[in-house]
Amino acid sequence: MNMNYSEVVQQCFRRGEPDWKDWDDYLALGFTPAHVPELIHILENTAQIWDQVGEEDPSEWAPIHAWRGLAQLGAVEALPAMLRLHETEGENDWVGEEIPEALAKLGPSVLGDLREYHCNPKNEPWTRIAVAHALELMSNQHPESRPDCVAILCAGLDLFEQNDETVNGFIISYLADINAPETAALVERAFQSSRVDLSIMGDYEEFQIAVGLLKERLTSPPKYGWFMPGVHKAFLELEEQRKSKERQAEKKEKEKRKQEKKTRKRQKKK
């Protein structure tokens, strides 16, 4: 991790915990394309940073500031580092939530690289899902890229026999989020193969309803685990609320420990 970071990039190690939703304006903080190699270096050493720093050390948040800065700079050369980070640290809430958004912010110029990763069944399944999510986000942020994003998602789904069932389920859910009824024939074949995790968004009828091809179900919903129409969406909303409460509680606990530490120092001085 040894590297002499510039004064601008050192801000990543000093800014502390970022806001979960509102990103800082890193360009206003002085970040430029010249700082991209340093920011990528931080990403490549994320595991080491997190292993070495303590909970109250603002340095632990450096990787998040780094990938946000890279995304705002549109640093396409950071894409491999972002994918590797998700492969190794994808279970971390921040990584899992924000790397897809960061990839999307890199813009349509990375579509070729995203296609290459997404359409390789040998790649890490959850990172392939992250790429699929990035494509869904990019189709909204860059409407002109929608046809390409849909085509890449379909190319990934066309491998449904080789894909993990969870990968197929999420690709279909993102096609539904994009509202791509033109993909119905491929989606139907995937469902017919019994290679789709129904707990993601449901069965083919649910997809048809989501993209406007059906007004309501023609059959009873599948009895599959906890799935019922609308339950998955409600579950995700509750999960996000839970994570938000956990983050708030963790922040309060850190502030409490800091205050106790200050109190102990004052008592020692007395």
C-alpha positions as a Markdown table, in Angstrom:
| # | Residue | x | y | z |
|---|---|---|---|---|
| 1 | Met | 0.0 | 0.0 | 0.0 |
| 2 | Asn | 3.1 | 2.2 | 0.1 |
| 3 | Met | 2.5 | 5.3 | -2.1 |
| 4 | Asn | 2.9 | 8.9 | -1.6 |
| 5 | Tyr | -0.5 | 10.3 | -2.3 |
| 6 | Ser | -1.0 | 13.8 | -3.6 |
| 7 | Glu | -2.6 | 16.4 | -1.3 |
| 8 | Val | -5.8 | 16.2 | -3.2 |
| 9 | Val | -6.0 | 12.4 | -3.0 |
| 10 | Gln | -5.1 | 12.4 | 0.7 |
| 11 | Gln | -8.6 | 13.9 | 1.2 |
| 12 | Cys | -9.9 | 10.3 | 0.7 |
| 13 | Phe | -8.2 | 9.3 | 4.0 |
| 14 | Arg | -9.4 | 12.4 | 5.9 |
| 15 | Arg | -13.0 | 13.0 | 4.9 |
| 16 | Gly | -14.4 | 10.2 | 7.1 |
| 17 | Glu | -17.7 | 8.5 | 6.7 |
| 18 | Pro | -19.6 | 9.6 | 3.5 |
| 19 | Asp | -23.3 | 10.1 | 3.2 |
| 20 | Trp | -25.0 | 6.9 | 2.1 |
| 21 | Lys | -27.0 | 8.6 | -0.7 |
| 22 | Asp | -25.6 | 12.0 | -1.5 |
| 23 | Trp | -22.1 | 11.8 | -3.0 |
| 24 | Asp | -19.6 | 14.6 | -2.5 |
| 25 | Asp | -18.6 | 16.7 | -5.5 |
| 26 | Tyr | -15.1 | 15.3 | -6.0 |
| 27 | Leu | -14.4 | 17.5 | -8.9 |
| 28 | Ala | -15.0 | 20.5 | -6.7 |
| 29 | Leu | -12.5 | 19.0 | -4.3 |
| 30 | Gly | -9.9 | 19.2 | -6.9 |
| 31 | Phe | -10.0 | 15.6 | -8.3 |
| 32 | Thr | -8.8 | 15.5 | -12.0 |
| 33 | Pro | -7.8 | 12.8 | -14.5 |
| 34 | Ala | -4.2 | 13.2 | -13.3 |
| 35 | His | -5.3 | 11.6 | -9.9 |
| 36 | Val | -6.8 | 8.5 | -11.5 |
| 37 | Pro | -3.8 | 6.2 | -11.0 |
| 38 | Glu | -3.7 | 7.1 | -7.3 |
| 39 | Leu | -7.4 | 6.5 | -6.8 |
| 40 | Ile | -7.1 | 3.2 | -8.6 |
| 41 | His | -4.2 | 2.3 | -6.3 |
| 42 | Ile | -6.5 | 2.9 | -3.3 |
| 43 | Leu | -9.1 | 0.5 | -4.8 |
| 44 | Glu | -6.5 | -2.2 | -5.4 |
| 45 | Asn | -5.5 | -2.0 | -1.7 |
| 46 | Thr | -9.0 | -1.8 | -0.2 |
| 47 | Ala | -8.6 | -5.1 | 1.7 |
| 48 | Gln | -5.3 | -4.0 | 3.1 |
| 49 | Ile | -6.7 | -0.7 | 4.2 |
| 50 | Trp | -9.7 | -2.3 | 5.9 |
| 51 | Asp | -7.4 | -4.8 | 7.7 |
| 52 | Gln | -5.0 | -2.2 | 9.0 |
| 53 | Val | -7.1 | 0.7 | 10.2 |
| 54 | Gly | -9.3 | 0.8 | 13.3 |
| 55 | Glu | -13.1 | 1.5 | 13.4 |
| 56 | Glu | -12.6 | 5.1 | 14.3 |
| 57 | Asp | -10.0 | 5.8 | 11.7 |
| 58 | Pro | -11.3 | 8.0 | 8.9 |
| 59 | Ser | -9.0 | 6.1 | 6.5 |
| 60 | Glu | -11.4 | 3.2 | 6.5 |
| 61 | Trp | -13.6 | 5.2 | 4.2 |
| 62 | Ala | -10.9 | 6.0 | 1.7 |
| 63 | Pro | -11.9 | 3.3 | -0.9 |
| 64 | Ile | -15.5 | 4.7 | -1.0 |
| 65 | His | -14.3 | 8.2 | -1.7 |
| 66 | Ala | -11.9 | 6.8 | -4.3 |
| 67 | Trp | -14.5 | 4.9 | -6.3 |
| 68 | Arg | -16.9 | 7.8 | -6.1 |
| 69 | Gly | -14.3 | 10.1 | -7.4 |
| 70 | Leu | -13.3 | 7.7 | -10.2 |
| 71 | Ala | -17.0 | 7.4 | -11.2 |
| 72 | Gln | -17.5 | 11.2 | -11.3 |
| 73 | Leu | -14.3 | 11.5 | -13.4 |
| 74 | Gly | -15.6 | 8.9 | -15.8 |
| 75 | Ala | -12.4 | 7.1 | -15.4 |
| 76 | Val | -13.0 | 4.1 | -17.7 |
| 77 | Glu | -9.5 | 2.7 | -16.9 |
| 78 | Ala | -10.8 | 2.0 | -13.3 |
| 79 | Leu | -13.3 | -0.6 | -14.5 |
| 80 | Pro | -11.1 | -3.6 | -14.0 |
| 81 | Ala | -10.2 | -2.5 | -10.5 |
| 82 | Met | -13.9 | -2.0 | -9.7 |
| 83 | Leu | -14.8 | -5.4 | -10.9 |
| 84 | Arg | -12.0 | -7.1 | -9.0 |
| 85 | Leu | -13.1 | -5.2 | -5.8 |
| 86 | His | -16.6 | -6.5 | -6.2 |
| 87 | Glu | -15.3 | -10.0 | -6.7 |
| 88 | Thr | -13.4 | -10.0 | -3.5 |
| 89 | Glu | -15.4 | -7.6 | -1.3 |
| 90 | Gly | -18.9 | -7.8 | -2.8 |
| 91 | Glu | -20.4 | -8.9 | 0.6 |
| 92 | Asn | -19.6 | -5.5 | 2.0 |
| 93 | Asp | -22.8 | -3.4 | 1.9 |
| 94 | Trp | -21.0 | -0.3 | 0.5 |
| 95 | Val | -19.3 | -2.3 | -2.2 |
| 96 | Gly | -22.4 | -4.3 | -3.1 |
| 97 | Glu | -24.6 | -1.2 | -3.3 |
| 98 | Glu | -22.3 | 1.3 | -4.9 |
| 99 | Ile | -20.0 | -0.5 | -7.4 |
| 100 | Pro | -22.9 | -1.1 | -9.8 |
| 101 | Glu | -23.7 | 2.7 | -9.6 |
| 102 | Ala | -20.0 | 3.6 | -10.1 |
| 103 | Leu | -19.8 | 1.3 | -13.1 |
| 104 | Ala | -23.0 | 2.9 | -14.6 |
| 105 | Lys | -21.5 | 6.4 | -14.1 |
| 106 | Leu | -18.5 | 5.5 | -16.3 |
| 107 | Gly | -20.9 | 5.8 | -19.2 |
| 108 | Pro | -21.6 | 4.0 | -22.5 |
| 109 | Ser | -17.9 | 3.9 | -23.4 |
| 110 | Val | -17.5 | 0.9 | -21.1 |
| 111 | Leu | -20.4 | -1.2 | -22.6 |
| 112 | Gly | -18.0 | -3.4 | -24.5 |
| 113 | Asp | -16.0 | -4.3 | -21.4 |
| 114 | Leu | -19.2 | -4.9 | -19.4 |
| 115 | Arg | -20.5 | -7.2 | -22.1 |
| 116 | Glu | -17.3 | -9.2 | -22.1 |
| 117 | Tyr | -17.6 | -9.7 | -18.3 |
| 118 | His | -21.3 | -10.2 | -18.1 |
| 119 | Cys | -21.4 | -12.8 | -20.9 |
| 120 | Asn | -18.8 | -15.1 | -19.4 |
| 121 | Pro | -20.4 | -17.7 | -17.2 |
| 122 | Lys | -17.0 | -18.5 | -15.6 |
| 123 | Asn | -16.9 | -15.0 | -13.9 |
| 124 | Glu | -18.1 | -14.5 | -10.3 |
| 125 | Pro | -21.9 | -14.8 | -10.3 |
| 126 | Trp | -22.6 | -11.9 | -8.0 |
| 127 | Thr | -20.3 | -9.6 | -9.9 |
| 128 | Arg | -22.1 | -10.6 | -13.1 |
| 129 | Ile | -25.3 | -9.6 | -11.3 |
| 130 | Ala | -23.6 | -6.3 | -10.3 |
| 131 | Val | -22.8 | -5.7 | -14.0 |
| 132 | Ala | -26.4 | -6.4 | -14.9 |
| 133 | His | -27.5 | -3.9 | -12.3 |
| 134 | Ala | -25.1 | -1.4 | -13.8 |
| 135 | Leu | -26.6 | -1.9 | -17.2 |
| 136 | Glu | -30.1 | -1.3 | -15.9 |
| 137 | Leu | -28.9 | 1.9 | -14.2 |
| 138 | Met | -27.0 | 3.1 | -17.3 |
| 139 | Ser | -30.0 | 2.6 | -19.5 |
| 140 | Asn | -31.8 | 5.2 | -17.3 |
| 141 | Gln | -28.9 | 7.6 | -16.9 |
| 142 | His | -28.0 | 7.4 | -20.6 |
| 143 | Pro | -31.3 | 6.7 | -22.5 |
| 144 | Glu | -29.4 | 6.5 | -25.8 |
| 145 | Ser | -27.6 | 3.4 | -24.4 |
| 146 | Arg | -30.9 | 1.5 | -23.7 |
| 147 | Pro | -30.8 | -0.7 | -26.8 |
| 148 | Asp | -27.2 | -1.7 | -26.1 |
| 149 | Cys | -27.9 | -2.3 | -22.4 |
| 150 | Val | -30.9 | -4.5 | -23.2 |
| 151 | Ala | -28.9 | -6.4 | -25.9 |
| 152 | Ile | -26.1 | -7.2 | -23.4 |
| 153 | Leu | -28.6 | -8.3 | -20.7 |
| 154 | Cys | -30.2 | -10.6 | -23.3 |
| 155 | Ala | -26.8 | -11.9 | -24.4 |
| 156 | Gly | -26.2 | -12.9 | -20.8 |
| 157 | Leu | -29.6 | -14.4 | -20.3 |
| 158 | Asp | -29.2 | -16.4 | -23.6 |
| 159 | Leu | -26.6 | -18.4 | -21.6 |
| 160 | Phe | -29.4 | -19.5 | -19.1 |
| 161 | Glu | -28.4 | -23.1 | -19.4 |
| 162 | Gln | -24.9 | -22.3 | -18.2 |
| 163 | Asn | -25.8 | -19.5 | -15.7 |
| 164 | Asp | -26.5 | -19.9 | -12.0 |
| 165 | Glu | -30.3 | -19.7 | -11.5 |
| 166 | Thr | -29.8 | -16.6 | -9.4 |
| 167 | Val | -28.0 | -14.8 | -12.2 |
| 168 | Asn | -30.9 | -15.6 | -14.6 |
| 169 | Gly | -33.4 | -14.3 | -12.0 |
| 170 | Phe | -31.7 | -11.0 | -11.6 |
| 171 | Ile | -31.1 | -10.5 | -15.3 |
| 172 | Ile | -34.8 | -10.9 | -15.9 |
| 173 | Ser | -35.7 | -8.6 | -13.0 |
| 174 | Tyr | -33.5 | -5.9 | -14.5 |
| 175 | Leu | -35.1 | -6.4 | -17.9 |
| 176 | Ala | -38.4 | -5.8 | -16.2 |
| 177 | Asp | -37.1 | -2.7 | -14.5 |
| 178 | Ile | -36.0 | -1.3 | -17.8 |
| 179 | Asn | -39.4 | -2.3 | -19.2 |
| 180 | Ala | -38.3 | -4.4 | -22.1 |
| 181 | Pro | -41.3 | -6.3 | -23.4 |
| 182 | Glu | -39.4 | -7.0 | -26.6 |
| 183 | Thr | -37.4 | -9.6 | -24.6 |
| 184 | Ala | -40.4 | -11.7 | -23.6 |
| 185 | Ala | -39.6 | -14.6 | -26.0 |
| 186 | Leu | -36.1 | -15.1 | -24.5 |
| 187 | Val | -37.4 | -14.6 | -21.0 |
| 188 | Glu | -40.1 | -17.2 | -21.5 |
| 189 | Arg | -37.5 | -19.8 | -22.8 |
| 190 | Ala | -35.4 | -19.2 | -19.7 |
| 191 | Phe | -38.4 | -19.8 | -17.4 |
| 192 | Gln | -39.4 | -22.9 | -19.4 |
| 193 | Ser | -35.9 | -24.3 | -18.8 |
| 194 | Ser | -36.5 | -24.2 | -15.0 |
| 195 | Arg | -33.2 | -22.4 | -14.7 |
| 196 | Val | -34.6 | -19.2 | -13.0 |
| 197 | Asp | -34.8 | -18.5 | -9.3 |
| 198 | Leu | -38.4 | -17.6 | -8.8 |
| 199 | Ser | -37.7 | -15.9 | -5.5 |
| 200 | Ile | -36.1 | -12.9 | -7.4 |
| 201 | Met | -39.2 | -11.5 | -9.1 |
| 202 | Gly | -41.6 | -14.5 | -9.6 |
| 203 | Asp | -42.5 | -16.4 | -12.7 |
| 204 | Tyr | -43.1 | -15.5 | -16.4 |
| 205 | Glu | -46.5 | -14.1 | -15.7 |
| 206 | Glu | -45.0 | -11.7 | -13.2 |
| 207 | Phe | -42.5 | -10.6 | -15.8 |
| 208 | Gln | -45.4 | -10.0 | -18.3 |
| 209 | Ile | -47.3 | -7.9 | -15.8 |
| 210 | Ala | -44.2 | -5.9 | -15.0 |
| 211 | Val | -43.6 | -5.0 | -18.7 |
| 212 | Gly | -47.2 | -4.4 | -19.6 |
| 213 | Leu | -48.0 | -7.6 | -21.5 |
| 214 | Leu | -50.5 | -8.8 | -18.9 |
| 215 | Lys | -52.9 | -6.8 | -16.7 |
| 216 | Glu | -53.2 | -9.5 | -14.1 |
| 217 | Arg | -52.3 | -13.1 | -13.4 |
| 218 | Leu | -54.0 | -15.9 | -15.4 |
| 219 | Thr | -53.0 | -18.6 | -12.9 |
| 220 | Ser | -52.3 | -18.9 | -9.2 |
| 221 | Pro | -48.9 | -17.6 | -8.2 |
| 222 | Pro | -46.2 | -20.3 | -7.8 |
| 223 | Lys | -45.6 | -21.8 | -4.4 |
| 224 | Tyr | -41.9 | -21.3 | -4.2 |
| 225 | Gly | -40.2 | -20.4 | -0.9 |
| 226 | Trp | -41.5 | -17.1 | 0.4 |
| 227 | Phe | -42.4 | -15.7 | -3.0 |
| 228 | Met | -45.8 | -14.1 | -3.6 |
| 229 | Pro | -46.5 | -11.2 | -6.0 |
| 230 | Gly | -45.2 | -8.0 | -4.5 |
| 231 | Val | -43.4 | -9.7 | -1.6 |
| 232 | His | -39.9 | -9.4 | -3.1 |
| 233 | Lys | -40.3 | -5.7 | -3.6 |
| 234 | Ala | -41.6 | -5.2 | -0.1 |
| 235 | Phe | -38.8 | -7.4 | 1.2 |
| 236 | Leu | -36.2 | -5.2 | -0.5 |
| 237 | Glu | -37.7 | -2.1 | 0.9 |
| 238 | Leu | -37.7 | -3.6 | 4.4 |
| 239 | Glu | -34.1 | -4.7 | 3.9 |
| 240 | Glu | -33.0 | -1.2 | 3.0 |
| 241 | Gln | -34.7 | 0.2 | 6.0 |
| 242 | Arg | -33.0 | -2.4 | 8.2 |
| 243 | Lys | -29.6 | -1.5 | 6.7 |
| 244 | Ser | -30.2 | 2.2 | 7.2 |
| 245 | Lys | -31.1 | 1.6 | 10.9 |
| 246 | Glu | -28.0 | -0.5 | 11.4 |
| 247 | Arg | -25.8 | 2.2 | 9.8 |
| 248 | Gln | -27.4 | 4.8 | 12.1 |
| 249 | Ala | -26.9 | 2.6 | 15.2 |
| 250 | Glu | -23.3 | 1.9 | 14.2 |
| 251 | Lys | -22.7 | 5.6 | 13.8 |
| 252 | Lys | -24.2 | 6.4 | 17.2 |
| 253 | Glu | -22.1 | 3.6 | 18.8 |
| 254 | Lys | -18.9 | 5.1 | 17.2 |
| 255 | Glu | -19.8 | 8.5 | 18.5 |
| 256 | Lys | -20.4 | 7.0 | 22.0 |
| 257 | Arg | -17.0 | 5.3 | 22.0 |
| 258 | Lys | -15.3 | 8.5 | 20.9 |
| 259 | Gln | -17.0 | 10.4 | 23.7 |
| 260 | Glu | -16.1 | 7.8 | 26.3 |
| 261 | Lys | -12.5 | 7.9 | 25.0 |
| 262 | Lys | -12.4 | 11.7 | 25.5 |
| 263 | Thr | -13.9 | 11.4 | 28.9 |
| 264 | Arg | -11.2 | 8.8 | 30.0 |
| 265 | Lys | -8.5 | 11.2 | 28.7 |
| 266 | Arg | -9.8 | 14.1 | 30.7 |
| 267 | Gln | -10.0 | 11.9 | 33.8 |
| 268 | Lys | -6.4 | 10.8 | 33.4 |
| 269 | Lys | -5.3 | 14.4 | 33.1 |
| 270 | Lys | -7.0 | 15.2 | 36.4 |
